[in-house]
Amino acid sequence: MNKKPSGSLYEHKTSLEQILGSSLQLHKARLKFMSMLLLVLIQEKTVNLVNLSLGFQGLTKPESSYRRLKRFFTELRLDEQVVGKIILNLLPAGPYKVCVDRTNWKFGKNNINILVIAIAHRGIAFPIVWCLLDKRGNSSTDERIDLLKRFLELVKPHEIQYVLADREFIGDTWFNYLDTRKIAFAFRVRNNSLLDNWCSVYALFAHLPIGELRLLHRRHSIHGCHLRLAGMKLSQKDYLIIVTNRHPASAFTAYKKRWEIEMLFAALKKTGFNIEATHIADPIKLNTLVTVLALAFAWAHHVGQWLHDSKTKVLKLTSHQSRQKSFFRHGLDHLRHLLKNIHFKSHDLLFCIRLLSPT
């Protein structure tokens, strides 16, 4: 008989596809396969298609699952905006601290370069929109603006507390685009950025002792905008200088949250799903993979956060008063434990699946 085993991945796939199906407009067969893929991706913690094919339970041979996986990434085009909205619904209402950054690696002769706009939340950033760049280096102003426009279809300007970005995301047109739309931002600038058309910006902070913060409330001309500054000397040759169109003290504090997008990239890479191990180089197929990973990441974090906040499995603090692991890793470990013990933990897994529901 071809009866599927009780308490199997297949039963829970049905619950997951019901939740995802309310948002994703996919053919029923595609929706079923994507739901199964999401569960296997969490269980196996890998993007390697050969290893993923081994995680599909039932009578299907791994070779058949492998072919279906290849067809999935070849034929399916997920709506990233819809997935971004699903992820956004897992977060509390704004105002949001919005991080802009990119992650890149090399596969053979191919440069993989992904530009991401994410929302910082409790130690890590949630990806909302992203695009693959067809080059190795930094994004252009047009590419950033195009991606931000997609983000603004989901989040209104007044819901943004700050847009945060590092030194490579600076420029006259980019700054003016944000400022004229009354979008608050806090960006780090290079030490030698020209200030008021006559000196390098670091000159305003060169006299400070290392580690002392200076706030400049008067606006200065920098990168084509009249902005306020906050900065400190990190060493004899390095500075942390933040420019903003808002209050410099709050901007400097907000900028610390930019690091949370680096935690996101770490979760997608070595500490989580090891996306760098994929052999997918085609931009369209890779974008589908990133979209599925974004959903898997958001689900794992949401579960980990619930476990801690509900006191079901509270994360202990280290001697330095930091959590032993991130909410993402907490949730990922929990989901993997449930999936690997699915015949005994069926009820708990079903509850975690229902946490993805927007209602």
C-alpha angles and dihedrals in degrees: 000000000000093000113146114235119260114257091018130144087260093065092050091044087064092056091047094049091052090057096043092042091065088067108021115071097213135145109264094247092049091048091052092050094046091051090051091046091053091054094046091046090056092044097049097033093213141101093210105121094211092054092043091053089060091059096062105104127212135047096319112113118235090242090058092046089050091054091048091051091052091049090048094058092040099050108025122086111187120203103244091195091059092048089047089054091050089053092045090055089060091061128077118254119281165263087139135201102223121202126202119196143125136229125206143179139164127250110188105306093338122102112214109202122171124186112204137188110198140168118240113230131165099334101326138056125244115221112236104165132005142166136196115242117219093220143054105247140056125321121261123241090252091053092051093047093048091051092046090053089056089049091051089058086068103029123038121224093247089057091061116091093183140344107222128198142154131245098285091063099068133111144127098256093043094050093046092048090057095040097050089052090051092242110153116230141178115195132173112234132202117267092242097049109136115255122202088344094284116068144024114268094236089069089078090061103031094100094055124107112248110278098017116128122223123194121202112197095177112089120247130192111252129153092354095305135096102237143163121240141215123183151153138193111252095184138340090286106025134068139184105220121175124192121199144169089220137053109321096220095054090042092054091050092046092050090067087071090065088084089069092077088059087057088053092054090048089053092052090047131033102349094046134010101354094227090177088071093066118113090206109113102157106108095223094049091043091052089056089051092050090050092053091045091051090056092046091050094049092049093050093049092046091052092047092049091049092049091054100040094045089049089235090126109359116201111238121229125241123230087270090057094248125125116268089236139356124274087247094056090041091055094041092052091047094049092047090051091052093047094048090049096036097142090060100033101043095123093049092049092050090053091052090050090054090055086074091064113106091220 
